[in-house]
Amino acid sequence: MARLLYSGMAKKQTVSPAEIQKIADLSKLHLEPDRLELYTGQINDILAYVEQLGELDVDAVEPVAHVLDLVYPGRPDEVGSSLKRSQLLANAPRVVAAGADGSIAADDEFFIVPAVKKAK
């Protein structure tokens, strides 16, 4: 019988309220004590369910990449012709630099766009 056991899942896994509090602290979340107990119980229920999944016999189950039998409907990835640089740049305004208002322009080689991140 093949078993679905992930690293660290060979023994019964549970989490303590202290571990949940540590995760909450790392996430900068404030948990009330009653919520801490609730979430600890819920996560332990999830871990118990995952442990049950590990007991399944999956010998006859063929591995799949997706639960649905999907076929990508897109076009094949083939090299084709593309526009020349001059044709692309003909669609942009002809200026030496981008406008102060953030407008997009082009010089003879590239599209000029406003900076996304300010330099330090």
C-alpha positions in Angstrom: 0.0 0.0 0.0 1.6 3.3 -1.1 1.2 6.0 1.5 1.1 9.7 1.0 3.6 10.8 3.6 5.3 14.1 3.3 8.5 15.0 5.1 7.7 15.7 8.7 4.3 14.0 8.5 5.3 10.5 9.5 4.2 11.1 13.1 1.0 12.7 14.3 1.3 16.5 13.9 -0.3 19.1 16.1 0.3 22.7 16.9 0.2 24.4 20.2 -1.4 27.7 21.0 2.2 29.1 21.6 3.1 28.1 18.0 -0.1 29.8 16.6 0.8 32.9 18.6 4.3 32.9 17.2 2.9 32.7 13.7 0.5 35.5 14.5 3.3 37.6 15.9 5.5 37.0 12.8 2.5 38.0 10.6 1.9 41.1 12.8 -1.6 39.9 13.7 -3.2 40.4 17.1 -5.2 37.4 18.3 -7.6 37.5 21.2 -7.1 34.5 23.6 -10.5 32.9 22.5 -9.5 33.2 18.9 -6.1 31.7 19.6 -7.8 28.6 21.0 -10.3 28.4 18.1 -7.5 28.7 15.5 -5.4 26.1 17.2 -8.3 23.6 17.2 -9.1 24.4 13.5 -5.5 23.9 12.4 -5.2 20.7 14.4 -8.4 19.5 12.7 -6.8 20.2 9.3 -3.6 18.4 10.2 -5.6 15.4 11.3 -7.5 15.4 8.0 -4.2 15.5 6.1 -3.0 12.6 8.2 -6.1 10.6 7.1 -5.2 11.4 3.5 -1.8 9.9 4.1 -3.5 6.5 4.8 -5.0 6.3 1.4 -4.0 3.5 -1.0 -3.0 5.3 -4.2 -1.2 2.5 -6.0 -3.9 2.4 -8.7 -4.1 6.1 -9.1 -2.2 7.6 -12.1 -0.4 10.8 -11.4 -1.9 13.9 -13.1 -0.8 17.5 -13.5 -4.4 18.8 -13.1 -7.6 17.4 -11.7 -9.4 18.1 -14.9 -8.5 16.7 -18.3 -7.8 20.1 -19.8 -6.1 20.8 -23.1 -4.6 24.2 -23.7 -6.7 25.8 -26.4 -4.1 28.4 -27.4 -2.1 28.6 -30.6 1.1 26.7 -31.0 4.2 28.5 -29.9 5.9 29.0 -33.2 8.4 31.6 -34.4 6.7 34.1 -36.8 7.3 37.4 -38.4 7.2 40.5 -36.3 7.0 44.2 -36.9 10.2 46.2 -37.6 11.4 48.6 -35.0 10.6 51.6 -37.2 7.0 50.4 -37.6 6.6 50.1 -33.9 8.1 53.4 -33.0 6.0 55.2 -35.7 3.1 54.8 -33.3 4.7 56.9 -30.5 5.2 60.7 -30.4 8.6 61.8 -31.5 10.4 63.7 -28.7 13.8 63.5 -27.2 12.6 62.7 -23.7 9.5 61.7 -21.9 7.2 64.5 -20.8 7.1 65.8 -17.3 3.5 64.8 -17.2 4.5 61.1 -17.5 3.6 60.8 -21.2 5.2 58.1 -23.2 7.3 59.0 -26.2 10.0 57.6 -28.4 13.4 58.5 -29.7 14.9 56.8 -32.8 15.5 53.5 -30.9 13.3 53.0 -27.9 10.0 53.9 -26.2 10.6 56.3 -23.4 8.5 55.8 -20.4 8.2 57.4 -17.0 10.3 55.9 -14.2 8.5 53.3 -12.1 10.7 53.7 -9.0 12.5 56.8 -8.0 16.3 56.6 -7.9 17.9 57.0 -4.4 
